[in-house]
Amino acid sequence: MKKMLGRDVKKYLRLDKLPHIWCAGCGNGIVLRGVLEAIDTLELDKNKVVVVSGIGCSGRSAGYVDFNTLHTAHGRAIPFATGIKLARPELIVLVLTGDGDCAAIGGNHFIHAARRNIDITVIIFNNSIYGMTSGQYSPLTPHSAKATTAPYGNMEQSFDLCKLSINAGATYVARATTFHAMMIPELVVNAILNPGFSVVEVITACPTYYGRLNKMADPITMLEHQKNFAVSKKQALTSLPVELKGRFQIGEISHSEAPEYSREYQKLVNLVHRHKLLKEGNKNTRSFKSV
C-alpha cells in the first residue's frame, strides 16, 4: 500500500463541482479528505468504488467525488447501498452520512444493516446537529446542549452510536475526530478491508449552528473541545465511569468476525438453483420412464 498521509487526492474530486457549499470552519472537508486518502492508500480502482449519501451537509460529498455515486433520499442511503452490494458484490460500497440522516430517520436501516453484517463501510459525519436545515437537535446532540429546536437545552439523552453498532452486529467499529485527522485514513482503510458491516464515526465541527448556539462559534474552540474530551481505548478501560462522563473513546473500538450477508445470500441463490436443477432432472426422468 502507498504511504497513508499526504497523498494528492485531487484526482478523486469532480473539480467542476467546486467550490463546495460547506461553511467556513466546517470539518466535513477534513473527513472527506481522510476517506479519499484511505482509498488512495488502498489503490482502489475508481470504477470499483461506489459512494452513496443521503440528505444533509455530509450528503453533498457524493457530488464532489469522482466515483460511481448516488445521492439518495433522507435516511435511505444504507438501503440503496445494500441493494448495490447485493447486485454487485465485487464493488466497494461506501456510505457517507450524517448523524441526523443515519441515526434518526435512517436509524432502523442502520441497525438492520449492522445485524445482517453486509459488507458496506459507513462513515458518519457527526456534527451533533442538523446543520443543513438550520440547527435542529439530532439523536446525537448531547444532553443540555442548545439547538434551534432546543433553545433552553436538549432535554433528551443522546446515545453512543458506536456502542449501538457493536450491539447490533457491526464487525468493525471505530471513531475519530477532525482534530485527530491523521487517524481517519487508517481507520477507514481498516473498515474497507473488513469483510462485513463497518462503521467509522467522525466527530466533526459545525461552528455555524452547534458552535454558535453553544458558545463555540470559533472553529479552533471546537477542535480544542474534540482534543480535550477524546480518550484512547486504554484510558477508557482504566478510568472510572465518573472520570469518563462527557468523554468519548477514539480509535478502533471493536473488531470481530461474523458471516457476511452478500456471501451468505449468494450461497442461498446457489442452493435454490441446485434444487431447481435437481427437481427438473427428476421431472425429466419420470417423463422418460412413462414413455
Secondary structure, DSSP 4 states (H G I P E B T S, - for coil): ---SSS---GGGB-GGGPSP-PPTT-SHHHHHHHHHHHHHHHT--GGGEEEEE-SSGGGGHHHHBSSEEEE-STT-HHHHHHHHHHH-TTSEEEEEEEHHIIIIITHHHHHHHHHHT-S-EEEEEE-SSBTTTT-B--TTSPTT--BTTBTT---SPP--HHHHHHHHT-SEEEEEESTTTTHHHHHHHHHHHSSS-EEEEEE---IIIIIHHTT--SHHHHHHHHHHHEE-HHHHHHS-GGGGTT-EE-EEEEE-----HHHHHHHHHHHHHHHHHHHHHHHHHHHHHH-
